[in-house]
Amino acid sequence: MAKRRSGLGNKGVEVLLSSSKSTEKKESEGASLNIDISLISVSPYQPRTNFDEDNLKSLIESIREQGVIQPILIRKLPKNKYELIAGERRLRAAKILGHKKIPGIIKTITDEVAAIYALLENIQRENLNPIEEAIGLDKLIQKFKFTQEQLSKKTGKSRSHIANLIRLLSLDQYVIDLLSKKKIDMGHARALLSLSHASQKIYADKVVNQKLSVRGIERLVMENSEISSRKIAKTKKDAQITAIENQLKEKIGVSVEINHSKTKKSGKIILKYSNLEVLDGILEKMGYEK
């Protein structure tokens, strides 16, 4: 098993930052300065909401014995204040130990770069849970209007990875909480995406109570889907609906299914695609721009 990288010796995102261009004065860029902790605010782009208590205790003991070996990274704010870029665990540990100052390196970077590095620093040092990573990615998209393709290039994550993570945010909050607390895995959560929110909660509880594997919950969800499909098939479809399905199939180029409820006067349209290339073609026809 690969050894988890520590927040002390590993330079992580600092290596990326040190290679970026900057117009800041040499004195601020080159030296590690002792910064008054009370002047440092936490980054608003910090994606992590949960900090492992055992790892933090280990870091506290290390700093107690050796001090802060690797300076935190900060950027300057108005009125001689600072915003943390990387190193929140070190900052937390120093505060718990009652330190008044902490070694820090000042960098001049934009909000966009600060947000990206806050996400990458956490991914590099200690894995975020899927929801934290999804929220971090979604914030970058909402704040800076990135497309998933642009975000893929900036973070080094594949577009499919980004898309799969962000889809998790559409889950019922109950399921999101279970995933955040590591009571279910990302594979379990993804298997629940096709269900209604009410069903997601029921099946998530099955995962926890019955200790189901990802394959196990996928099988249950598939069985549920087949039962639902059979119920729909028993209802004779209106000839006009069938005609619309055929027209859309010819226009879009994929199988189209319309499930319409006459009583509720609502329903859904399902487009079935066989691979990602076909999906890209559908999205392009619908006016989606990458």
Secondary structure, DSSP 8 states (H G I E B T S, - for coil): ------TTT--THHHHHHHS---S-HHHHHS-EEEEGGGEE--TT-------HHHHHHHHHHHHHH---S-EEEEEETTTEEEEEE-HHHHHHHHHTT-SEEEEEE----HHHHHHHHHHHHHHHS---HHHHHHHHHHHHHHH---HHHHHHHH---HHHHHHHHHGGGS-HHHHHHHHTTSS-HHHHHHHTTS-HHHHHHHHHHHHHHT--HHHHHHHHHHHHHHHHHHHHHS---HHHHHHHHHHHHHHSSEEEEEEETTTTEEEEEEE-SSHHHHHHHHHHTT---
